[in-house]
Amino acid sequence: MGAGAATAGTGSGDAGGGLLKLAALQPVERDFAFLVGTAVESEKLVRAIRGVAKEIAAQASILSVAVFDVYDGKGLPEGHKSVALAVRLQPAERTLTEAEIDAIGQRMVAAAAKATGAVLRG
């Protein structure tokens, strides 16, 4: 290989020089739609979900929490809005079971309820 040949993707001889490091385990994504009072800021929900990170650290890390929809209109109780969040988790040591993912989700819902009075939309 000549001096100008690309080695991207091989990882050989690269000491962290910009190559993307892939996780051994696939991330898990879950969406949640919460019903909250119209005065509740979406960021408060995001912070509540991120606050679960220490509780679940042995199982997974929270890669991202993002608001992808806010709805305030027909079909919702007066004085309420719907805030939808996408949560991405990175398993720590092994693939998570559905039961483990559900338990993590329940912790996140409980944290959102405690911090904002949010209820999961059904």
Contact map, one row per residue, 1 for C-alpha under 8 A:
11101000000000000000000000000000000000000000000000000000000000000000000000000000000000000000000000000000000000000000000000
11111000000000000000000000000000000000000000000000000000000000000000000000000000000000000000000000000000000000000000000000
11111000000000000000000000000000000000000000000000000000000000000000000000000000000000000000000000000000000000000000000000
01111100000000000000000000000000000000000000000000000000000000000000000000000000000000000000000000000000000000000000000000
11111110000000000000000000000000000000000000000000000000000000000000000000000000000000000000000000000000000000000000000000
00011111000000000000000000000000000000000000000000000000000000000000000000000000000000000000000000000000000000000000000000
00001111111100000000000000000000000000000000000000000000000000000000000000000000000000000000000000000000000000000000000000
00000111111000000010000000000000000000000000000000000000000000000000000000000000000000000000000000000000000000000000000000
00000011111000000010000000000000000000000000000000000000000000000000000000000000000000000000000000000000000000000000000000
00000011111100000000000000000000000000000000000000000000000000000000000000000000000000000000000000000000000000000000000000
00000011111111000010000000000000000000000000000000000000000000000000000000000000000000000000000000000000000000000000000000
00000010011111000000000000000000000000000000000000000000000000000000000000000000000000000000000000000000000000000000000000
00000000001111100000000000000000000000000000000000000000000000000000000000000000000000000000000000000000000000000000000000
00000000001111111010000000000000000000000000000000000000000000000000000000000000000000000000000000000000000000000000000000
00000000000011111000000000000000000000000000000000000000000000000000000000000000000000000000000000000000000000000000000000
00000000000001111110000000000000000000000000000000000000000000000000000000000000000000000000000000000000000000000000000000
00000000000001111110000000000000000000000000000000000000000000000000000000000000000000000000000000000000000000000000000000
00000000000000011111000000000000000000000000000000000000000000000000000000000000000000000000000000000000000000000000000000
00000001101001011111100000000000000000000000000000000000000000000000000000000000000000000000000000000000000000000000000000
00000000000000000111110000000000000000000000000000000000000000000000000000000000000000000000000000000000000000000000000000
00000000000000000011111000000000000000000000000000000000000000000000000000000000000000000000000000000000000000000000000000
00000000000000000001111100000000000000000000000000000000000000000000000000000000000000000000000000000000000000000000000000
00000000000000000000111111000000000000000000000000000000000000000000000000000000000000000000000000000000000000000000000000
00000000000000000000011111000000000000000000000000000000000000000000000000000000000000000000000000000000000000000000000000
00000000000000000000001111100000000000000000000000000000000000000000000000000000000000000110011000000000000000000000000000
00000000000000000000001111110000000000000000000000000000000000000000000000000000000000000110001000000000000000000000000000
00000000000000000000000011111000000000000000000000000000000000000000000000000000000000011110000000000000000000000000000000
00000000000000000000000001111100000000000000000000000000000000000000000000000000000000011110000000000000000000000000000000
00000000000000000000000000111110000000000000000000000000000000000000000000000000000001111000000000000000000000000000000000
00000000000000000000000000011111000000000000000000000000000000000000000000000000000001110000000000000000000000000000000000
00000000000000000000000000001111100000000000000000000000000000000000000000000000000111100000000000000000000000000000000000
00000000000000000000000000000111110000000000000000000000000000000000000000000000000111100000000000000000000000000000000100
00000000000000000000000000000011111000000000000000000000000000000000000000000000011110000000000000000000000000000000000110
00000000000000000000000000000001111100000000000000000000000000000000000000000000011100000000000000000000000000000000011110
00000000000000000000000000000000111110000000000000000000000000000000000000000001111000000000000000000000000000000000011110
00000000000000000000000000000000011111010000000000000000000000000000000000000001111000000000000000000000000000000001111000
00000000000000000000000000000000001111110000000000000000000000000000000000000011100000000000000000000000000000000000110000
00000000000000000000000000000000000111111000000000000000000000000000000100000011100000000000000000000000000000000000000000
00000000000000000000000000000000000011111000000000000000000000000000000000000000000000000000000000000000000000000000000000
00000000000000000000000000000000000111111101000000000000000000000000000000000000000000000000000000000000000000000001000000
00000000000000000000000000000000000001111111100000000000000000000000000000000000000000000000000000000000000000000000000000
00000000000000000000000000000000000000011111110000000000000000000010000000000000001000000000000000000000000000000000000000
00000000000000000000000000000000000000001111111000000000000000000000000000000000000000000000000000000000000000000000000000
00000000000000000000000000000000000000011111111100000000000000000000000000000000000000000000000000000000000000000011000000
00000000000000000000000000000000000000001111111110000000000000000000000000000000000000000000000000000000000000010011000000
00000000000000000000000000000000000000000111111111000000000000001110000000000000000010000000000000000000000000000000000000
00000000000000000000000000000000000000000011111111100000000000000000000000000000000000000000000000000000000000000000000000
00000000000000000000000000000000000000000001111111110000000000000000000000000000000000000000000000000000000100110010000000
00000000000000000000000000000000000000000000111111111000000000001000000000000000000000000000000000000000000110110000000000
00000000000000000000000000000000000000000000011111111000000001001000000000000000000000000000000000000000000000000000000000
00000000000000000000000000000000000000000000001111111100000000000000000000000000000000000000000000000000000000100000000000
00000000000000000000000000000000000000000000000111111111000000000000000000000000000000000000000000000000001100100000000000
00000000000000000000000000000000000000000000000011111111100011000000000000000000000000000000000000000000000000000000000000
00000000000000000000000000000000000000000000000000111111100000000000000000000000000000000000000000000000000000000000000000
00000000000000000000000000000000000000000000000000011111110000000000000000000000000000000000000000000000000000000000000000
00000000000000000000000000000000000000000000000000011111111110000000000000000000000000000000000000000001000000000000000000
00000000000000000000000000000000000000000000000000001111111110000000000000000000000000000001000000000000000000000000000000
00000000000000000000000000000000000000000000000000000011111100000000000000000000000000000001000000000000000000000000000000
00000000000000000000000000000000000000000000000000000001111110000000000000000000000000000011100100000000000000000000000000
00000000000000000000000000000000000000000000000000000001111111000000000000000000000000001111100000000000000000000000000000
00000000000000000000000000000000000000000000000000001001101111100000000000000000000000001111000000000000000000000000000000
00000000000000000000000000000000000000000000000001001000000111111000000000000000000000111100000000000000000000000000000000
00000000000000000000000000000000000000000000000000000000000011111000000000000000000000111100000000000000000000000000000000
00000000000000000000000000000000000000000000000000000000000001111100000000000000000001111000000000000000000000000000000000
00000000000000000000000000000000000000000000010011000000000001111110000000000000000011110000000000000000000000000000000000
00000000000000000000000000000000000000000000010000000000000000011111000000000000000011100000000000000000000000000000000000
00000000000000000000000000000000000000000100010000000000000000001111110000000000001111000000000000000000000000000000000000
00000000000000000000000000000000000000000000000000000000000000000111110000000000001111000000000000000000000000000000000000
00000000000000000000000000000000000000000000000000000000000000000011111000000000011110000000000000000000000000000000000000
00000000000000000000000000000000000000000000000000000000000000000011111100000000111100000000000000000000000000000000000000
00000000000000000000000000000000000000000000000000000000000000000000111110000000111000000000000000000000000000000000000000
00000000000000000000000000000000000001000000000000000000000000000000011111010001110000000000000000000000000000000000000000
00000000000000000000000000000000000000000000000000000000000000000000001111110000100000000000000000000000000000000000000000
00000000000000000000000000000000000000000000000000000000000000000000000111110000000000000000000000000000000000000000000000
00000000000000000000000000000000000000000000000000000000000000000000000011111000000000000000000000000000000000000000000000
00000000000000000000000000000000000000000000000000000000000000000000000111111101110000000000000000000000000000000000000000
00000000000000000000000000000000000000000000000000000000000000000000000000111111100000000000000000000000000000000000000000
00000000000000000000000000000000000000000000000000000000000000000000000000011111000000000000000000000000000000000000000000
00000000000000000000000000000000000011000000000000000000000000000000000000001111100000000000000000000000000000000000000000
00000000000000000000000000000000001111000000000000000000000000000000000100011111110000000000000000000000000000000000000000
00000000000000000000000000000000001111000000000000000000000000000000011110011011111000000000000000000000000000000000000000
00000000000000000000000000000000111100000000000000000000000000000000111100010001111100000000000000000000000000000000000010
00000000000000000000000000000000111100000100000000000000000000000011111000000000111110000000000000000000000000000000000000
00000000000000000000000000000011110000000000000000000000000000000011110000000000011111000000000000000000000000000000000000
00000000000000000000000000000011100000000000010000000000000000001111100000000000001111100000000000000000000000000000000000
00000000000000000000000000001111000000000000000000000000000000011111000000000000000111110000000000000000000000000000000000
00000000000000000000000000001111000000000000000000000000000001111100000000000000000011111000000000000000000000000000000000
00000000000000000000000000111100000000000000000000000000000001111000000000000000000001111100000000000000000000000000000000
00000000000000000000000000111000000000000000000000000000000111110000000000000000000000111110000000000000000000000000000000
00000000000000000000000011110000000000000000000000000000000111100000000000000000000000011111000000000000000000000000000000
00000000000000000000000011110000000000000000000000000000001110000000000000000000000000001111111100000000000000000000000000
00000000000000000000000000000000000000000000000000000000111110000000000000000000000000000111110000000000000000000000000000
00000000000000000000000000000000000000000000000000000000001100000000000000000000000000000011111000000000000000000000000000
00000000000000000000000010000000000000000000000000000000000000000000000000000000000000000011111100000000000000000000000000
00000000000000000000000011000000000000000000000000000000000000000000000000000000000000000010111110000000000000000000000000
00000000000000000000000000000000000000000000000000000000001000000000000000000000000000000010011111011000000000000000000000
00000000000000000000000000000000000000000000000000000000000000000000000000000000000000000000001111111000000000000000000000
00000000000000000000000000000000000000000000000000000000000000000000000000000000000000000000000111111100000000000000000000
00000000000000000000000000000000000000000000000000000000000000000000000000000000000000000000000011111110000000000000000000
00000000000000000000000000000000000000000000000000000000000000000000000000000000000000000000000111111111000000000000000000
00000000000000000000000000000000000000000000000000000000000000000000000000000000000000000000000111111111100000000000000000
00000000000000000000000000000000000000000000000000000000000000000000000000000000000000000000000001111111110000000000000000
00000000000000000000000000000000000000000000000000000000000000000000000000000000000000000000000000111111111000000000000000
00000000000000000000000000000000000000000000000000000001000000000000000000000000000000000000000000011111111100000000000000
00000000000000000000000000000000000000000000000000000000000000000000000000000000000000000000000000001111111110000000000000
00000000000000000000000000000000000000000000000000000000000000000000000000000000000000000000000000000111111111000000000000
00000000000000000000000000000000000000000000000000010000000000000000000000000000000000000000000000000011111111100000000000
00000000000000000000000000000000000000000000000110010000000000000000000000000000000000000000000000000001111111110000000000
00000000000000000000000000000000000000000000000010000000000000000000000000000000000000000000000000000000111111111000011100
00000000000000000000000000000000000000000000000000000000000000000000000000000000000000000000000000000000011111111100000000
00000000000000000000000000000000000000000000000110110000000000000000000000000000000000000000000000000000001111111110000000
00000000000000000000000000000000000000000000100110000000000000000000000000000000000000000000000000000000000111111111111000
00000000000000000000000000000000000000000000000000000000000000000000000000000000000000000000000000000000000011111111111000
00000000000000000000000000000000000000000000000000000000000000000000000000000000000000000000000000000000000001111111110000
00000000000000000000000000000000000000000001100100000000000000000000000000000000000000000000000000000000000000111111110000
00000000000000000000000000000000000100010001100000000000000000000000000000000000000000000000000000000000000000011111110000
00000000000000000000000000000000000110000000000000000000000000000000000000000000000000000000000000000000000000011111111000
00000000000000000000000000000000011110000000000000000000000000000000000000000000000000000000000000000000000010011111111100
00000000000000000000000000000000011100000000000000000000000000000000000000000000000000000000000000000000000010011000111110
00000000000000000000000000000001111000000000000000000000000000000000000000000000000000000000000000000000000010000000011111
00000000000000000000000000000000111000000000000000000000000000000000000000000000010000000000000000000000000000000000001111
00000000000000000000000000000000000000000000000000000000000000000000000000000000000000000000000000000000000000000000000111
